[in-house]
């Protein structure tokens, strides 16, 4: 699984989610340690509700968007 603040990883043409064990891209306004920790805690709590493998999660302060292969074609 890849967890990154680098928005380049949200490009599904360059990094097709189905080719990876899971990618989480954090789109945060504040990138400080406290903000990242809060968002990562929310993501961890969501992991038991939705599979990560082969998907791209884009997470911001207000929501988690999950892109699946079928949604992109």
N, C-alpha and C positions, 0 to 999 in steps of 0.2 A: 504494500500500500504506500502511496505517495501522498504526503501532506505538504502543501506548499503555499506560500504567499505570492508566488510568481504566476501572474495571469496568463502567461504563454501556455501553461499546461491546460488551460480551459479551451484551447483550440482543438476541437475534435478531429479536424482534418490532419493536423500534425501528430496528434496523440489520440488515436481512436481508443475510446474507453474499453472496448472489447478485447484489446490486446494487453491489458494490464490487470493486475489483481485488485485494482481500485485506486481512484485518484480523488483527492479532496483538495480543492483550491479555495483558499480563504480570501475573500474580497472585503477587506476591512478598511474603514476610514482611519481608525487609530490602530497602529501596529505595535503598540507597546506590549510588554510582557503580560500585564494584567488583562488587556483586551483579548489577546490571543488565548490565554489560559481560559477565560470565560467561554469563548467560542468553542474551543477544543472540548471542554467539558460538555457543552451542549451536543456536540457531534458524537461524543462517546455515548451519551445517553440515548442517542437516536440509532446507534448501530444495531441494537437488538430489534429494531422495528423494520429495518430495510437492509437488504444485502448490499455489500460494497463492491464485490468482485464484478469486473467488467462494466463498471459504471463511473460516471463523473459526478461528483458532488460539488456544487458551487455554493459556498456558505458565506452569508453576510450577517450583519448584526440582527437582522429581522427574520430571515428565512433560510431554508435549506432547499436548493433546487437539485433534483436528481435527474440526470440524463441517462437514459437507457438506449441501447442500440435501436430498438424498434421505433422510438420516438424521433429519431434523427433521419429516418428514411421515408 
